[in-house]
């Protein structure tokens, strides 16, 4: 049994790494969830406890982007409202999906996002700076309803879906990451409430993990603004390749 002070230290550093990864790309929960389970938490409690970290790091990210005056609030609110609706539905769905199938689906989505990043279909939209037409707003809202549905139910990997949607809508990766953290705050609050109501929470471990993730998230906002779209693009590609490969290997060897 690992002593509690050691557990809290491990979680702080794991949180810092995952917070940095989550703000710039996504998939940090694929690191923190196994750590929580390794420390002895049941899977459901680990999933609930991990949401504390996600909420804290996302709040730190929102504050960081806002402080640097790069937050696209209009796009963020347009995304947040349908995402909240989807998250409430997703968090209450009782769908029985195997871990193996989930990992395969998520890996496929991440590979699809990798293709989108290479093709960068929103580049022409960004360069021409076209306004959000009514049809683009409808696409945007429906897409983020789906993001909320997925995030409320599963969470892990939802950042990659948000990045894909934002790229298709024509945003660069700095604005994308700013909107991503705001939307994550919204649907994480809804999902967290469900886990709290069911008693699937370890607050002490969650706060330690969250403290580390806040530090990582705050640092990530500085990197995002300083380095810009091209640097974040390279970072996201690396993270997608690593996590997609891990998910595929895990799903193949878990049979």
C-alpha positions in Angstrom: 0.0 0.0 0.0 1.5 3.3 -1.1 1.4 5.9 1.8 -1.0 8.8 1.3 1.6 11.5 1.0 3.3 9.6 -1.8 -0.1 9.1 -3.5 -0.8 12.8 -3.4 2.7 13.6 -4.8 2.3 11.1 -7.6 -1.1 12.5 -8.5 0.2 16.1 -8.4 2.9 15.4 -11.0 0.6 13.2 -13.1 -2.0 16.0 -13.0 0.6 18.6 -14.2 1.5 16.5 -17.2 -2.1 15.7 -18.1 -3.1 19.3 -17.6 -0.5 20.5 -20.1 -1.5 17.7 -22.6 -5.2 18.3 -22.2 -5.2 22.1 -22.8 -3.0 21.8 -25.9 -4.4 18.6 -27.4 -6.4 16.0 -25.4 -6.1 12.5 -24.0 -4.6 13.4 -20.6 -7.3 11.2 -19.0 -5.6 8.2 -20.7 -2.7 8.9 -18.3 -4.5 9.9 -15.1 -7.2 7.2 -15.1 -4.7 4.3 -15.0 -2.8 6.1 -12.3 -5.9 6.5 -10.1 -6.8 2.8 -10.7 -3.3 1.8 -9.9 -3.6 3.6 -6.5 -6.6 1.4 -5.6 -9.7 3.3 -6.8 -12.5 1.3 -8.4 -13.0 2.2 -12.1 -16.2 4.2 -11.6 -14.7 6.2 -8.6 -11.5 6.8 -10.7 -13.7 8.2 -13.5 -15.6 10.5 -11.2 -12.5 11.6 -9.3 -10.7 12.4 -12.6 -13.5 14.9 -13.4 -12.3 17.1 -10.5 -8.9 17.4 -12.2 -10.5 18.1 -15.6 -12.7 20.9 -14.1 -9.8 22.6 -12.3 -7.4 22.4 -15.2 -10.1 23.7 -17.6 -10.9 26.6 -15.3 -7.2 27.5 -15.2 -7.1 27.3 -19.0 -10.1 29.6 -19.4 -8.5 32.1 -17.0 -5.2 31.9 -18.8 -6.6 32.5 -22.3 -8.9 35.3 -21.0 -6.0 37.0 -19.3 -4.0 36.9 -22.5 -6.9 38.5 -24.4 -7.2 35.7 -27.0 -10.5 34.2 -25.9 -13.2 34.1 -28.7 -16.2 34.5 -26.3 -18.8 34.5 -29.0 -17.7 31.2 -30.5 -17.2 29.8 -27.0 -20.7 30.5 -25.9 -22.2 29.3 -29.2 -20.4 26.0 -28.6 -21.1 25.8 -24.8 -24.9 25.9 -24.9 -25.5 22.9 -27.1 -22.6 21.1 -25.4 -24.2 21.5 -22.0 -27.5 20.0 -23.4 -25.6 17.1 -24.8 -23.6 16.5 -21.6 -26.7 16.3 -19.5 -28.1 13.6 -21.7 -24.8 11.8 -22.1 -24.1 11.7 -18.4 -27.4 9.9 -17.8 -27.2 7.4 -20.6 -27.0 3.8 -19.5 -25.2 2.4 -22.5 -23.2 -0.8 -22.0 -20.1 -0.6 -24.1 -17.1 -2.8 -23.6 -13.7 -1.3 -22.8 -12.2 -3.0 -25.9 -14.9 -1.5 -28.3 -14.5 1.9 -26.7 -10.7 2.0 -27.2 -11.1 0.9 -30.8 -13.7 3.6 -31.5 -11.7 6.3 -29.8 -8.5 5.3 -31.6 -10.4 5.5 -34.9 -11.7 8.9 -34.1 -8.2 10.1 -33.2 -6.8 8.8 -36.4 -9.5 10.6 -38.3 -8.6 13.8 -36.5 -5.0 13.3 -37.4 -6.0 13.2 -41.1 -8.0 16.4 -40.6 -5.0 18.1 -39.0 -2.7 17.1 -42.0 -5.3 18.2 -44.6 -6.4 21.2 -42.5 -9.7 21.8 -44.3 -10.4 25.0 -42.4 -7.3 26.7 -43.7 -9.0 28.4 -46.6 -11.8 29.6 -44.3 -9.3 31.1 -41.8 -7.4 32.8 -44.6 -10.5 34.3 -46.2 -11.9 35.2 -42.7 -15.5 34.5 -43.7 -18.1 35.2 -41.0 -20.2 32.6 -39.3 -23.1 32.1 -41.7 -26.4 30.7 -40.4 -25.6 27.3 -41.9 -22.1 27.3 -40.3 -23.8 28.2 -36.9 -26.2 25.2 -37.3 -23.3 22.9 -38.1 -21.4 24.3 -35.2 -24.2 23.8 -32.7 -25.1 20.3 -33.8 -21.4 19.3 -33.7 -21.0 20.6 -30.1 -24.2 18.9 -29.0 -22.5 15.7 -30.1 -19.3 16.7 -28.3 -21.3 17.3 -25.1 -23.1 13.9 -25.5 -19.7 12.1 -25.8 -18.0 14.2 -23.1 -20.8 13.7 -20.6 -20.8 10.0 -21.1 -17.2 9.1 -21.6 -14.9 12.2 -21.4 -11.6 10.6 -22.4 -10.6 11.8 -25.8 -13.3 14.4 -26.2 -10.7 17.1 -26.7 -9.7 15.5 -30.0 -13.3 15.7 -31.2 -13.5 19.4 -30.3 -10.3 20.1 -32.2 -11.6 18.3 -35.3 -14.9 20.3 -35.2 -13.1 23.6 -34.6 -10.7 23.0 -37.5 -13.6 22.2 -39.8 -15.3 25.4 -38.7 -12.2 27.4 -39.8 -10.6 28.3 -36.4 -6.9 28.2 -35.8 -5.5 26.1 -33.0 -5.1 28.9 -30.5 -8.8 29.9 -30.7 -9.6 26.2 -30.8 -7.9 25.4 -27.5 -9.5 28.5 -25.9 -13.0 27.3 -26.9 -12.1 23.7 -26.0 -11.4 24.5 -22.3 -14.6 26.6 -21.9 -16.8 23.8 -23.4 -15.0 21.3 -21.2 -15.8 23.3 -18.1 -19.5 23.3 -19.0 -20.0 19.6 -19.7 -17.6 18.5 -16.9 -19.8 20.3 -14.3 -22.8 18.4 -15.6 -21.1 15.1 -15.6 -19.4 15.7 -12.2 -22.8 16.3 -10.6 -23.9 12.8 -11.7 -20.8 11.1 -10.2 -21.3 13.1 -6.9 -24.9 12.0 -6.7 -23.8 8.4 -7.1 -21.0 8.7 -4.5 -18.3 7.8 -7.0 -15.7 10.4 -5.8 -12.5 10.6 -3.8 -12.2 14.3 -3.0 -8.7 14.3 -1.5 -7.1 12.5 -4.4 -9.1 14.5 -6.9 -8.0 17.9 -5.4 -4.3 16.8 -5.4 -4.6 15.7 -9.1 -6.5 18.9 -9.9 -3.8 21.1 -8.3 -1.2 19.6 -10.5 -3.4 19.9 -13.6 -4.1 23.6 -12.9 -0.3 24.2 -13.0 0.0 22.2 -16.2 -3.0 23.9 -17.7 -1.8 27.4 -16.9 1.6 26.7 -18.4 -0.1 25.3 -21.5 -2.0 28.5 -22.2 1.3 30.4 -22.2 2.8 28.0 -24.7 -0.3 28.1 -26.9 -0.3 31.8 -27.3 3.5 32.2 -27.5 4.1 29.4 -30.0 0.9 29.8 -32.2 -1.0 27.5 -34.6 2.0 25.7 -36.2 3.6 24.6 -32.9 0.3 23.4 -31.4 -0.4 21.5 -34.7 2.9 19.6 -34.3 2.2 18.9 -30.6 -1.3 17.6 -31.3 -0.1 15.3 -34.0 2.5 13.8 -31.7 -0.1 13.3 -28.9 -2.6 11.7 -31.3 -0.1 9.2 -32.6 1.0 8.2 -29.1 -2.5 7.8 -27.6 -4.1 6.2 -30.7 -1.3 3.6 -30.8 -1.7 3.0 -27.1 -5.5 2.5 -27.4 -5.1 0.1 -30.4 -2.4 -2.0 -28.6 -4.5 -2.1 -25.4 -7.6 -3.2 -27.3 -5.8 -5.9 -29.2 -4.0 -7.4 -26.2 -7.1 -7.2 -23.9 -8.9 -9.9 -26.0 
